[in-house]
Amino acid sequence: MSDSPVLDTLPDAGSVCRGIQRLFARNDVWLLPEMPLRNGRRADLMGLDPKGRIIIVEVKVQRGDLLGDGKWPDYLDFCDRFYWGLPPHLDRAVLDGEDYRPDCCGIVVADGYDGEIVRPAPLQPLAAARRKTEVERIARASLRRAAVGADPHCAPWGNSE
């Protein structure tokens, strides 16, 4: 616990994810948290827009975590749009640098209540076969999570997430 009231109220990753999910849901984009990818990585948020395009949001709430993340390009092969999700207090200037490929990455700023797209993510269309595979994976993960939520006894079965 910090002695500073400001630091005590800064959004954590869960709060930032909630604000991003609310923003996207209002626009009929549905996101799943903690979605495993076939390359062994795990997307903080991954989902589908109304046209079936895949969105990934990588959430960072600490400057050190943002600067030290060298794995983020591994996500680009699994989405049509990629966003960085940040809390309002985090300096996002580094995301304008060439290493963070602003030409293909959007930015969403969010807290626990809401979010705002401050830089739209350009469309980088996946190959149709890749999109089909990933949409099916998202659908299966969603269905499994709903089934286990309704009946926890199903948890040990079919864990292919």
N, C-alpha and C positions, 0 to 999 in steps of 0.2 A: 504494500500500500504506500502510495506516495504522500508527501506532505503538501503537494500542490493540488488545489482543487481543480485546476485546469487539466492536469495530467490524469486525474481520477475520472474525468468525464470524456476522455478521448475514446472514440469508437474502437472496439476490437474487431477482429476479422469476422466474427459472427454477426456483429451489428452491421458492418459494411456489406456483407453478403445479403442480409435481410433488406437493406435499403435498395440494393441493386435488384434483387428479386422483385420488390414492389414496383420499381420503375419499369422493369421489363414486362411484368405481368400486366400492367396498365396498357401496354402496347402489344398484348397477346403473344408475348415471348415467354416461354415457360422453361425454367432452369432447374436442373438437379444439382445439389451440392455434392462435392467429393466424388466426381465421376471418374473411375479408372479408365485409362486409355490403353490401347493394345501395345504400346511401346513401354509399358511399365510406369509411366507417369500418371498423375492424378490431377484432373482439372478441378479447380476450386468450384467453379460453376460451369455447367455445360447444358445446352438445351437447344430448342428449336424455335424459329420464328414462324409466322403464319404461312410462309412459302416453303417450309421444310428445310430451310438453310440452318446450318449448325453454327451456334455461337459458343465461344469459350471466353470466360472471364477469369483472369488470374488476379487474385486479391493480394495486395500488399499493404500492411499498416505500419511498417517500420522502415525507415530509410535504409538501414543496413541490409534488411531482407531484400529490398528492391534492388539495391546496388550489387548484392551478391548472387542474384538469381541468373545463372548462366544457362539454365535448362529451358527457359521459356520458349525458345524457337522450336523445341520438340513438339509444342502444341499446335503449331501452324499447319501441320499435315493432317489435322483432325477437325478443322473448322473452316467455315466460309468467312467468318468474321471473328477477329480476336480483339478483346478489350483488356486493358489494365483497369482494375478496380481499386480505388484509393480513398482513404478518408480525407475530409476537407483540409486538415492541418498538414498533410504530407506534401512537401515540395515536389511537384511533378515536372520541374524543368528538365531533369535528367532524361525524361521520356521523349524529349525533342531531339536528343542526340542520335547520331547515326547507328550506334550499337543497339538502340531500342527500336529501330526501323519504324519511325513514325508514318512512313508511307503505307504500312499495312496494319498498324495497331491503333485502335481507338482508346479513349480514356473515359471512364465513368468515375465520378466523385460521389460518394454516398456516406451517409451515417445510418444510424439504426432506424430511421424513419422514412427516408426517401433517397433518391439519387438523381443525378443529372449527367447526361452525356455531354462532356465538354469537348470531345473530339470524336466524331463518328468514325467507326471502323470501316475502311473500304472493303468492298466485296472482293474476296479472293476465292473464286468458285472451286470447290473440290471436284474431282472427277466423279461422274455419276455413280460408278461402282463403289467408290470409297464412301460417298454420301449415303448410299443405300445401306451399306454395312454399318456405318456409324448411327444412322437413324434407328436401325433395328436394335443395336446395342442400347441406345438410350431408351427405346420403348421397353425392352426386356428389363432393364434396370428399374425403370419406373414401375412396371407391373410387379416386379419382385418386391420392391420397397412397399408398395401398397398392400400386397398380400401379407407380408411379414408384419406390417403395421396392424393389419386387421386380425392376424392370427400368428403370434410370435412362435408357435410350435412349428411353423413352416421354415424358420430361419436356417436350420441345418441343410436344407435341401436346395439343390440347384444354384448354389452360390457361384455364378459365372461372372459377376460384376468385376 
